[in-house]
Each structure stands twice: as structure tokens, then as C-alpha cells.
């Protein structure tokens, strides 16, 4: 199963380090980041989980819930959390899914549906495709999919930047240009006609080309 932007995020039930959840119910009216790991007690993922815990207030401020996933059981996650706290200064302060039966990993296209058995005996290399980031909107639709190799740590500051863009463009008919940061100029969406744009932006816009209409970032 391939997960595509715009598709409804598959719902599921799972055990986590903070108890049993029904995924869509747990998200509620918030945004969500689901990020996955091929194995507990692996070095790159240890740094990622610690950093995510450190910047969780930034996600909270944006009404974004974060949840991790690894194919190991919840009990392994709890023991790993102590190592993460010791080495990174922060332990996970968000739920971690124990996907030991591989159900969620297969549901989200990170492992082939034909994968048999459980996580027992599987190596990080066996699960190397379970290193994704999914951003899910309040409408439960997929807004972003990122997949990383095991040797490259993820940039969660970039995930925050993308969420800022997604939340802005969900409220206003604009798009954000390359390397955009909050507060910088944006581009009027191509779906907005010039006549509509004149009503929305009576002060006008910069247009180096007719299809590139630049305006200050709208205020929420």
C-alpha cells in the first residue's frame, strides 16, 4: 500500500507507552506528526527521539501532536527511554507505538503487506524502510510524507517549517517559496485569479512574471 499526499491516513488501534489508542480518535482536532524507527537502541534514532522531546513545546504551540513508532514492544521503548534521557538529556515525552506485529508499518506502506511474523528476530536492516515522517491534518488526511535512510538523521526543524507552511496555506490561498521562513513573503496561489487577488490584496503585489505574484505573509 502506497500512502499518498491527500489520502486519508489509515486508522488503527495500538498499544503505546502512554496506553491504548485509536489513532484518529487520539488525533482529535489537532495536527499530527507520526514518525517511525526501524529498531530500538539504535544510535541515529536515539538522537532523533531525544531532539523531538526537546522541541515538543514547539509542536504543542502549533497544536500538533507527535507520536513515535518502532517495531519493538512497548516494554523495549520504556527501557530505551532511559538511554535516551542519559545520552540526549531528554526522554520521550510523547507516546511511542509498539508495532511488534508490524501492522501499522504495513498499513502505512513502510513494510510489504506480505511481510510475515513479528518483529522478533528482525534486524534494523530488515526494517530499514521504517524511517518515515507523516504529517496528518485535522481532517485526517496526509499532508507530508518523508522517508530517510538509516544513516541520515532527520531534520525536525524542517518538519516544523513545513507545518508552518501547511497551516498558513490551509488558512490563506497562498503558497510558500523556496526556503521560506515564517514572516517572509509568500506567493498568491495559482488558483486565485487576478480579479480575486485584487479583492484579497488591494495593496497589490510584486510580479516579476505574471504567474509569480508576491505578497507579504497574511496575518492569521
C-alpha positions in Angstrom: 0.0 0.0 0.0 1.4 3.4 -1.0 0.5 6.3 1.2 -0.1 9.5 -0.9 -0.5 13.1 0.0 -4.2 13.9 0.2 -5.2 10.4 1.1 -6.9 9.7 4.4 -4.4 8.4 7.0 -5.1 4.8 7.8 -6.8 4.4 11.2 -5.6 1.8 13.6 -5.6 0.7 17.3 -2.3 0.2 19.0 -0.5 -0.1 22.3 1.8 2.8 23.2 4.0 3.9 26.1 1.0 6.1 27.2 -1.7 3.4 26.8 -4.0 2.0 24.2 -5.1 4.4 21.4 -7.4 4.6 18.4 -5.3 6.7 16.1 -7.9 9.1 14.6 -9.6 9.5 18.0 -6.3 10.3 19.6 -5.5 12.9 17.0 -8.9 14.6 17.6 -9.0 18.1 16.1 -5.2 18.6 16.2 -2.5 18.2 13.6 -0.2 15.1 14.0 3.3 14.0 13.2 3.8 10.2 13.1 7.5 9.3 12.8 8.9 5.8 12.7 12.0 3.9 13.6 13.4 0.5 12.4 14.6 -0.6 15.8 15.0 0.4 19.5 18.5 1.0 20.9 19.9 2.3 17.5 22.2 5.3 17.5 20.7 7.7 15.0 17.2 7.1 16.2 18.3 7.7 19.8 19.4 11.3 18.8 16.2 11.8 16.9 13.9 10.8 19.8 15.8 13.0 22.2 15.7 16.0 20.0 12.0 15.6 19.3 11.4 15.5 23.1 13.4 18.7 23.4 11.4 20.7 20.8 8.0 19.2 21.7 6.8 22.6 23.1 7.2 24.0 19.5 4.8 21.3 18.3 2.4 22.0 21.2 2.4 25.7 20.3 1.2 24.8 16.8 -1.5 22.4 18.0 0.5 19.4 16.7 0.5 16.0 18.5 3.6 13.9 18.0 3.8 10.1 18.2 6.6 7.8 17.5 6.6 4.2 16.3 9.1 1.3 16.4 8.5 -2.3 15.6 9.7 -3.3 19.1 7.3 -3.9 22.0 6.3 -1.1 24.3 8.5 -2.6 27.1 11.5 -2.1 25.0 10.6 1.5 24.4 10.4 2.2 28.1 13.9 0.8 28.6 15.2 2.7 25.6 13.8 5.9 27.1 16.3 5.8 29.9 19.2 5.6 27.5 17.7 8.5 25.5 17.5 10.6 28.7 21.0 9.7 29.7 22.6 10.4 26.3 20.4 13.2 24.9 19.2 15.0 28.0 15.6 14.4 27.2 13.4 11.3 27.3 10.4 10.9 25.0 7.6 12.9 26.4 5.1 11.7 23.7 3.7 8.3 23.1 5.6 5.6 21.3 3.7 2.9 19.4 4.8 -0.7 19.9 4.3 -2.2 16.5 5.6 -5.6 17.2 3.1 -7.3 15.0 4.2 -4.9 12.1 0.5 -4.0 11.5 1.0 -0.2 11.4 4.2 -0.5 9.4 2.5 -2.5 6.7 -0.7 -0.3 6.9 1.5 2.8 6.1 3.4 1.2 3.3 6.7 1.0 5.2 6.9 -2.8 5.0 5.4 -5.0 2.3 2.0 -6.4 3.2 3.4 -9.8 2.5 5.9 -9.5 5.5 5.2 -12.4 7.8 5.7 -12.8 11.5 6.5 -10.3 14.2 9.4 -8.0 15.0 11.2 -10.7 17.0 14.5 -11.6 15.3 14.3 -8.8 12.8 17.4 -6.6 12.4 17.5 -2.8 11.8 18.4 -3.7 8.2 15.3 -5.8 7.8 13.2 -2.8 8.9 15.3 0.0 7.2 12.2 1.2 5.3 10.5 2.0 8.6 12.0 5.5 8.8 9.3 7.8 7.7 7.7 11.0 8.8 4.0 11.6 8.1 2.2 14.9 8.8 -1.5 14.5 9.2 -4.0 17.3 9.2 -7.1 17.7 11.5 -9.1 16.3 8.5 -7.1 13.1 9.0 -5.5 13.5 5.5 -1.8 13.0 4.8 -0.1 16.4 4.2 3.5 15.3 4.0 5.5 12.1 3.6 9.3 11.9 4.2 11.4 8.8 4.0 15.0 8.8 5.3 17.9 6.3 5.1 19.1 4.7 8.3 22.4 6.6 8.1 20.9 10.1 8.0 19.2 11.7 11.0 16.0 13.6 10.3 15.7 17.4 10.5 12.7 18.1 12.7 13.3 21.8 12.4 12.4 21.4 8.8 9.3 19.5 9.8 8.3 22.4 11.9 8.9 24.8 9.0 6.7 22.6 6.7 4.0 22.6 9.3 4.1 26.4 9.5 3.7 26.5 5.7 0.9 23.9 5.8 -1.1 25.7 8.5 -0.6 29.1 6.7 -1.7 27.8 3.3 -4.7 25.9 4.9 -6.0 29.3 6.1 -5.0 31.5 3.1 -4.9 31.0 -0.6 -1.1 31.3 -0.9 2.0 29.1 -1.4 5.4 29.4 0.2 8.5 29.8 -1.9 11.9 28.0 -1.6 13.5 28.2 1.8 10.6 30.2 3.2 10.5 31.1 6.9 7.6 32.4 8.8 7.1 36.1 8.3 8.6 36.2 4.9 6.8 37.0 1.7 4.6 34.4 0.1 3.1 33.7 -3.4 -0.5 34.1 -4.3 -1.8 30.6 -5.2 -2.2 29.9 -8.9 -5.9 29.1 -8.4 -6.6 32.7 -7.5 -7.4 34.9 -10.5 -6.1 38.4 -10.7 -9.6 39.8 -10.1 -9.9 37.7 -6.9 -6.4 38.7 -5.9 -7.2 42.4 -6.2 -10.1 42.0 -3.7 -7.9 40.0 -1.3 -4.8 42.2 -1.7 -6.0 45.7 -2.6 -2.5 47.0 -2.0 -1.3 44.9 -5.0 1.6 42.6 -5.4 5.0 42.2 -7.0 5.0 40.2 -10.2 8.4 39.5 -11.8 6.3 37.3 -14.1 2.5 37.2 -14.4 2.4 33.8 -12.7 4.7 34.8 -9.8 2.6 37.2 -7.6 4.4 38.0 -4.4 2.7 39.5 -1.3 3.6 39.8 2.4 2.6 36.9 4.5 -1.1 37.2 5.5 -1.8 37.5 9.2 -3.8 34.7 10.8 
